[in-house]
């Protein structure tokens, strides 16, 4: 059965959801993270298969992984992982809940989709293609079966299996073979049919074919044989879609015909331009011709009614527009027998019926709570699942250890790091006993253990564990596998927390370069490491360079994730920090005002990130000498953090100190002294008298005493701090 098959001991195949020329797509469960995913497996070639073709298919699949993993946009299917399991190449993607456009048409008995849906799909596809083309990626096989409308209405482009990087044409030409045109006849551009140069405008033509079909119910050249379809694309003007469906808006008719122009230069110059045309058309709902773009040219009838069919198209059939997925219980010998022979053995038998069913239901509920961010409730739910699985399956069963790992994650997110550490350590030890020290799941648990050690301030221990995990990752996966690079990123982070700033900066730069090579410069993980590069530069006092890095990261995140995404907003905050450190406080003030407005709109006035933006605003008001305004902001931040975090939280204490600074500059020294003393006493109670933050707070208190003329008390406090520093070395 498929549900006994594991890829690399992590991805459990559940049921078949699609089959194509390159292999199969399975619904699967990521046992490490407890989420459902889609796994695409490249069908291996048999012993008698042509070796060159087999190599080409495998190379195309690897290219799909590299191209797709580099794309991070809500309109493109997310790729989580890729690898090779006993000769079976696989790609792990998000599991989409929805229907592809071909299925939507079938669901509608072949009738076109509602006009409003066509307009919305067109707008979303234009935005997604604008992003992919700006990453130098051409899809080359855009068709209804490769476009999914999810249940929430999001439209996603799938299957970059024959996409190519625009700057890497030569490599892909070797893969596909000279003279072999890739694509699906109903949606191929004229230049693709002729084997000519392809760029982004070929995708725009294919998009025009897709929009024509969902707007009218049939593709523009829905003819009986491949020859007629190809000649139609190359030489025949399409019938205007409005002629088949009168209620189509005039602008949409013009957009589709412009996309179907025979010559690339007669189409929109880019998907970004197309998106603007669609947006303007939807707003104005006008039937005026598009500016600067001719309508599709009249057809060119072939002499004598015949044209030679291109050599590559001989024997080619149009095929069905979309093949339905086979039923999940249909066995497929290529995967369920030969493909899986030699993989890790199946887990031990399931628990007795009802108890096992109850545990699965509890696990699903725990994951639902986690997905909703209800971490306190999720912790208790995961704890019940862990205990139940340990009782029924045994403490070292892989499912029990997965539950323990998930419990550790929930505890960490709930801020209960000590308890999370205990769960991760138990999960790692159990996985090492059952799976071995170098198994990916064992290394994952060790890496999370290191992360929590860092959160607890035990950076030396975290660094040692990251070093060990990295050695294992490199040995089993290679130096540039995404999981290896993730560990290298964490190691760079830990170096910074150990004060080894130059090493941290160099390591982060190396990881960022490697991630850019493997995943692409705009990939979310690449940008996370670039963000860490900026942090290291700031700690080294290289603020001009830090500003450049943070600005680039903010821009890239806005493009790929959206202006309101938390990662984009975080990069904008750090950009403001850099501006302030460079003495450019007016610019920082402008940035923080805009950021504060966005944070308030998205999270409310007492969201922690809103308060953080307000804190940055207040600091820069103070740098500009606008102390009454700075104090007002600091007091708002202090009050909000006291309510949300409590009076003893470190961030609350930072806000209290900032208020004290403002009071001092306003000459209100008695109030400033009270605030400084409260900060020092709280930190001493929580951290101990010799902690560096406590000593800094006591020195603030001493300077405030000097301003009040209490010189002897100030001198005594200075001596006390100096003695503690000397004793601690």
Secondary structure, 3 states (H helix, E strand, C coil): CHHHCEECCCEEEEEEEEEECCEEEEEEEECCCCEEEEEEEECCCCCCCCHHHHHHHHHHHHHHHHHHHCCCCCCECCEEEEEEECCEEEEEEECCCEEEHHHHHHHCCCCCCCHHHHHHHHHHHHHHHHHHHHCCEECCCCCHHHEEEECCCCEEECCCCCCEECCCHHHHHHHHCCCCCCCCHHHCCHHHHCCCCCCHHHHHHHHHHHHHHHHHCCCCCCCCCHHHHHHHHHHCCCCCHHHHCCCCCHHHHHHHHHHCCCCHHHCCCCHHHHHHHHHHHHHHCCCCCCCCCCCCCCCCCCHHHCCCCCHHHCCCCCCCCCCCCCCCCCCCHHHHHHHCCCCCCCCCCCCCHHHHHHHHHHHHHHHHHHHCCCHHHHHHHHHHHHHHHHHHHCCCCHHHHHHHHHHHHHHHHCCCHHHHHHHHHHHHHHHHHHHCCCCHHHHHHHHHHHHHHHHCCCHHHHHHHHHHHHHHHHHHHCCCCHHHHHHHHHHHHHHHHCCCHHHHHHHHHHHHHHHHHHCCCCCHHHHHHHHHHHHHHHHCCCHHHHHHHHHHHHHHHHHHCCCCCHHHHHHHHHHHHHHHHCCCHHHHHHHHHHHHHHHHHHHCCCCHHHHHHHHHHHHHHHHCCCHHHHHHHHHHHHHHHHHHHCCCCHHHHHHHHHHHHHHHHCCCHHHHHHHHHHHHHHHHHHHCCCCHHHHHHHHHHHHHHHHCCCHHHHHHHHHHHHHHHHHHC
